[in-house]
Amino acid sequence: MIDSDFRTNPRHAGPKEHLTIVIKLGTSSIVNDDATHLPKIALLSSIVETAVSLIRAGHRVVIVSSGAIGVGLKRMDMARRPKGLAKKQALAAIGQGRLIALWDNLFSQLSQPISQILLTRGDISDRTRYLNAVNTFSELLDMGVVPIVNENDTISVSEIKFGDNDTLSAITAAMVHADYLFLMTDVDCLYTDNPRKNPDARPISVVNDIAEIRKTVSTSTMGSSLGTGGMETKIIAAELATGAGVTTVVCHGAHPERIFDIITAPGGEEGGSLAAPPHTAFLAKRNPLRDRKWWILNGLHPAGEIVVDLGAAKALIKGGGRLLPAGVVAVKGAFAIGQAVSITIANQTEKNSFPSISPLSLAAIKMSDESYPPTPNLAPQNISSSVSSLETSIAGGFTTVDSTENLEFGRGLANYNSTDIDRVKGHKSSLIADILGFADSEHVVEQIVIKYNPFQTSTS
């Protein structure tokens, strides 16, 4: 459902007393997008005032701040963002210290303590480190501190190349069980087309179904030259956050004070209250995934792929949980016990094995033959030392799907390494011990979380 009336906000029947709010700021909100790269002190001060006012009103605030590279450019008197990865990482190392010092100086004017949290994808993928980060966030917020979060650009290759901090902000929002994620950008909301190129582009205020919105909306990049994101990455972030029960709002970064109006706006027009300012609200899912299931689905990077047959796919979608070896038809990639794997099914639309899959669905994942290297012939005891460190292009792996390639419909944790699963694929569980010489479990993959039903006919 898409609602283009700015005066409708069904998120709340009334304001919640205490909210946890994550505010994501892009590089264009931190520094000027010109040769000077001067910090936007006035705008940053307004953001600080808004954050402190929210805290004094009883809310909890987390800020996800890009800008380390932009600040590094200023320090080194460089006019343009370099193309080389090593130079970007060096500039991030130069700029991050100055960036957090800038935040600390502004917040200290209002006697508000802050902290710095730098995360990498490894921190999210490792369960122990992930939980440690969750506990640190919780303690800081209980202490009344504003965590300032950034991805560690100096060592995080994928963040610089693909997703900016939109995905990180969604993961952060899930980690702190936020009520709202505000993606502050250089447009006031999501439009049906790029408003800078199409004067007939219409604003959209409420999104209930992200897969549906992608059929209607053009998400051509509208990012600045300094940043690496665009509206597409914000929709991906909204997909991740709403799946964790977080309402995600896209609004103009030049007016952070509007956050108050948005979170207090009652639903509908019947209340007679003032309309909320322009924004797009992606509504939280009514039955969100929580904690471990969300982490398995979105926090882990699959180290390999398990292709299953139609019968196994239908059984998993109906009951979820665990996969028997009899349903496995192929194994891709090298992975160890306990690593995350993608559960896929070959897209057999030409054979009419199941209904056509809409290529516009965010949840449908492209899994090409080149996504993982072939499973090597390794002894089980050596597999852990030969695991490929493979990453998808964006945390959570959301991309559009090519109708000729495998469709990822779930993720789980491997009970056996890739070599062993390849040996027992297609066999009954009772034969695992005979084939391998041991049988730790009758299931080859467990804790499978379903993200997409490939047997559901897409609607137009």
SVG drawing of the C-alpha trace seen along z (x, -y; Angstrom):
<svg xmlns="http://www.w3.org/2000/svg" viewBox="-12 -28 59 75">
<polyline fill="none" stroke="black" stroke-width="0.4" points="0.0,0.0 1.3,-3.4 -0.1,-6.6 0.9,-9.9 -1.0,-12.2 1.5,-13.9 -1.2,-14.4 -1.6,-10.7 0.7,-9.0 -0.8,-5.7 2.3,-4.9 0.9,-6.0 -2.6,-6.6 -0.7,-8.8 2.9,-9.5 4.9,-6.9 6.3,-8.1 9.9,-6.9 11.3,-6.1 14.7,-4.8 15.6,-6.8 18.5,-6.2 19.5,-9.1 21.6,-8.4 23.5,-11.3 25.3,-11.1 28.5,-12.8 26.5,-15.5 25.0,-16.4 28.4,-16.6 30.6,-18.6 30.0,-20.8 29.9,-19.1 32.4,-21.4 36.2,-21.8 36.4,-23.3 34.8,-20.3 34.1,-22.6 32.0,-21.1 28.4,-22.3 28.6,-23.6 25.2,-25.3 23.4,-22.1 25.4,-19.9 24.6,-22.2 20.9,-21.9 21.2,-18.1 22.9,-18.2 20.2,-20.5 17.6,-18.1 19.3,-15.1 19.7,-16.7 16.1,-17.9 14.9,-14.4 17.0,-13.0 15.6,-15.6 12.1,-14.6 12.8,-11.1 13.9,-9.5 17.2,-7.6 19.2,-8.7 21.9,-7.0 23.6,-8.8 25.1,-6.9 27.5,-9.4 29.3,-9.2 31.8,-11.8 35.2,-10.5 36.5,-10.6 35.0,-14.0 36.7,-15.4 39.9,-13.8 39.7,-15.5 39.5,-18.8 42.5,-18.1 44.6,-17.1 43.4,-20.0 42.2,-17.6 39.5,-18.8 38.1,-15.5 37.3,-12.1 39.9,-9.7 39.1,-6.6 41.7,-4.3 40.6,-2.2 43.8,-2.6 43.6,-6.4 40.0,-6.3 40.9,-4.2 43.8,-6.5 41.6,-9.5 39.1,-7.8 41.8,-7.1 42.8,-10.8 39.3,-12.1 37.6,-9.8 39.5,-11.3 38.6,-14.8 35.0,-13.8 34.4,-12.5 36.2,-15.5 33.8,-17.7 30.8,-15.8 32.2,-15.9 32.9,-19.6 29.3,-20.4 27.7,-18.1 29.8,-19.3 28.4,-22.8 25.1,-21.3 26.9,-19.1 25.9,-15.9 28.3,-13.0 28.9,-10.9 30.8,-7.8 32.4,-6.5 31.5,-3.0 33.3,-1.8 31.8,1.4 32.9,3.8 31.0,6.5 33.1,9.0 31.7,7.6 28.2,8.2 28.9,11.7 30.5,13.0 27.8,13.8 29.9,13.1 31.1,9.8 27.6,8.9 26.2,9.5 29.0,7.6 28.2,4.6 24.5,5.0 25.3,5.0 27.6,1.9 24.8,0.0 22.4,0.9 24.7,-0.2 25.6,-3.5 21.9,-4.4 21.1,-3.5 23.8,-6.0 22.2,-8.7 25.1,-8.7 24.7,-9.3 26.6,-6.7 28.1,-8.0 28.4,-5.1 30.4,-4.7 31.7,-1.8 35.5,-1.4 36.2,-2.7 39.9,-2.1 39.5,1.7 35.9,2.1 36.2,2.5 32.5,3.2 31.2,0.2 33.2,-2.3 32.4,-0.4 28.7,0.3 26.4,-0.6 27.5,-3.6 26.1,-3.8 22.5,-3.2 22.7,0.5 24.8,0.0 22.2,-2.3 19.5,0.4 21.6,3.0 22.3,0.5 18.5,-0.2 17.9,3.6 20.7,4.0 19.2,1.3 15.6,2.4 14.8,-1.1 11.3,-2.5 12.5,-4.8 15.3,-5.0 15.6,-8.4 17.5,-8.5 18.4,-12.1 19.1,-12.9 19.1,-15.7 15.4,-15.2 12.4,-15.6 10.9,-12.2 10.6,-9.3 9.1,-10.2 7.7,-8.2 10.6,-9.5 13.7,-11.7 12.1,-15.1 15.2,-16.8 14.7,-15.4 10.9,-14.9 8.6,-17.7 5.7,-15.4 7.3,-13.1 4.8,-12.6 5.7,-12.4 5.0,-9.2 4.4,-9.5 3.6,-6.0 5.0,-2.6 3.5,0.6 4.9,3.0 8.5,2.3 8.3,5.0 5.2,3.2 6.9,-0.2 9.8,1.0 7.3,1.7 6.2,-1.9 9.1,-4.0 12.3,-5.0 15.3,-4.7 17.9,-6.3 20.8,-7.5 20.4,-11.1 23.4,-11.0 26.1,-13.6 29.6,-13.3 31.1,-12.8 28.7,-10.0 28.3,-6.5 24.6,-6.0 21.4,-7.0 17.7,-6.3 18.2,-2.6 20.4,-2.0 17.8,-3.7 15.1,-1.4 17.4,1.5 18.0,0.1 14.2,-0.3 13.8,3.4 16.2,4.5 15.0,2.2 11.2,2.7 11.9,6.5 13.2,5.9 10.2,3.9 11.7,0.4 9.7,-2.2 12.1,-3.9 11.7,-7.5 13.3,-9.3 13.3,-13.0 15.4,-16.1 18.6,-16.4 18.4,-20.2 15.6,-20.2 16.4,-17.8 14.0,-19.6 11.2,-18.0 11.9,-14.7 9.8,-15.9 6.8,-16.6 7.1,-13.3 7.2,-11.1 4.4,-13.0 2.0,-13.2 -1.2,-11.2 -2.5,-8.8 -4.9,-10.1 -6.6,-13.4 -9.5,-12.8 -7.6,-14.1 -7.5,-17.5 -3.8,-17.9 -1.3,-19.7 0.1,-17.6 3.5,-16.2 6.2,-17.7 7.1,-16.0 8.7,-12.6 8.3,-9.0 7.5,-6.4 8.3,-2.8 6.1,-1.1 7.5,1.6 6.3,5.1 3.6,6.3 5.3,9.6 9.0,8.7 11.9,11.1 13.7,10.5 17.2,11.0 18.8,14.3 16.5,15.0 17.0,11.5 20.8,11.8 20.9,15.1 19.0,13.6 20.6,10.2 23.7,10.1 25.6,13.0 27.3,13.2 26.6,16.6 29.9,18.6 28.2,20.9 25.0,22.0 22.8,25.1 20.6,25.7 17.5,27.8 14.8,29.6 11.2,28.5 10.0,30.9 12.5,29.7 11.8,26.0 8.1,26.5 8.7,28.3 11.0,25.6 8.7,22.8 5.8,24.6 7.6,25.6 11.0,23.9 13.7,25.0 16.0,27.8 17.1,29.4 17.6,33.1 20.3,34.2 17.8,36.0 16.6,32.6 20.0,31.2 20.8,31.2 24.0,29.1 26.6,27.5 28.4,24.3 31.3,22.7 33.7,23.9 32.3,23.5 32.8,24.9 30.4,26.2 28.4,23.4 28.8,20.9 25.8,19.3 24.7,20.7 22.1,19.5 19.2,21.9 18.3,21.6 16.2,23.2 16.8,23.2 14.5,20.8 12.7,23.2 10.1,20.7 10.6,22.0 9.5,25.4 6.5,24.0 7.7,25.7 6.5,22.8 5.0,19.4 7.0,16.6 9.1,14.5 8.9,10.8 12.4,9.4 11.5,6.3 11.1,8.1 13.8,7.1 13.7,10.4 14.6,12.4 18.3,12.8 20.6,13.4 22.7,16.4 24.9,16.9 27.2,19.8 30.1,17.4 28.9,16.3 31.0,19.0 34.0,21.1 33.4,24.8 33.4,27.0 37.0,28.3 37.9,31.9 39.2,31.3 39.4,33.6 37.0,32.7 39.7,32.0 41.2,29.4 38.1,27.6 38.1,24.9 41.5,23.7 40.3,23.4 37.0,21.5 36.6,18.7 35.9,15.3 33.1,14.4 30.9,11.3 27.8,10.2 27.7,6.7 25.4,5.3 24.9,6.5 21.9,8.8 22.6,9.5 19.6,7.8 19.8,7.4 17.4,7.8 17.1,11.2 18.0,12.5 15.2,14.9 17.7,17.5 19.6,17.9 19.0,19.5 16.7,17.8 17.7,17.5 14.6,18.0 16.3,18.6 19.4,18.8 20.6,21.2 23.6,22.5 25.5,25.5 25.7,28.7 28.4,30.1 31.2,28.6 30.7,28.2 32.6,31.3 30.6,33.5 27.3,32.1 28.3,32.6 29.0,36.3 25.7,36.9 23.5,34.8 20.5,36.7 20.9,39.5 18.7,40.4 19.8,39.3 20.2,42.9 23.1,43.2 25.1,40.2 27.2,42.4 27.9,45.0 29.1,42.3 31.1,40.0 32.0,42.4 30.1,40.2 26.8,38.5 26.6,35.4 23.1,34.6 20.4,36.0 20.0,32.5 22.7,30.8 21.5,27.2 19.6,25.9 18.0,22.7 16.8,21.9 15.0,18.6 12.7,18.1 12.9,14.7 10.8,15.2 8.2,17.7 9.1,18.5 5.8,20.4 3.8,17.2 2.5,15.8 3.6,12.2 0.9,9.6 1.0,6.7"/>
</svg>
